[in-house]
Amino acid sequence: MQLDEISLTDDLIVDYLHDNPEFFNRNPELITSLRLSDVNRGTVSLVQRQQSQQRQKIHSLEEEITELMAIANHNEQLFALYSDLYLRLLDCSSAPELLDCLYQATTELLSLSGLKVWLKESTVVDHASIVKNDCAGVMNNRLSKDDYYFGRLQKSEQELIFSQHQEGSVVLIKLNHINDDIGFIAISSADADHFDPRMDTLLLSQFRKLVAKLLFQQLHK
């Protein structure tokens, strides 16, 4: 193919400029003389376009930093809340008091809809949070391979756990003590997107271990 038969394309030009970074050094007048179309400002120079792109990048970075700071602040508040809750749980002297503390933390401090606890072994403890229905099927279906389930439940599962249909989302937290599954905690939110499978479980991991241990101890006094 003759040189004059080669058709210039965007890819060829881009490849050439990548392979020849000194091009604009050899042709400095192009930097200021090239005029580019801009949606907001009409026609601008290459330098102005670069400045605009840099400002956009800086603005995006500032937004990311602001978002990260907000997340860090939220996590700090959650950590403080959980730390206070752990101290209160350790001071509980009975299973009902422990369940009261869990329910209050869930509904008042975390502003969630409700909390239920299902135990594999029947208990004489009478508390509104204790699920009386047989939820072994729910546990096998949702927690057989994982320690948590985030999302929505089927209507039949909702009625077994909460005795009614629940709008929104839930988290199921498996309770395990001395390598034995003793039941699960169900926490509900009116927000359908609140409990998401992508949620971090670091704080929940500490929470479920402590609650399982304390609940087991209180129920077997």
ABEGO torsion letter per residue (X at the ends): XBAAABBBBAAAAAAAAAABAAAAAABAAAAAABBBBBAAAEBBBAAAAAAAAAAAAAAAAAAAAAAAAAAAAAAAAAAAAAAAAAAAAAABABAAAAAAAAAAAAAAAAGBABBBBBBABBBABBBAABBABBAAAAAAAAAAABABBBEBBBAAAAAAAAGBBBBEBBBBBBBBBGGBBAEBBBBBBABAAABBAABBAAAAAAAAAAAAAAAAAAAAX
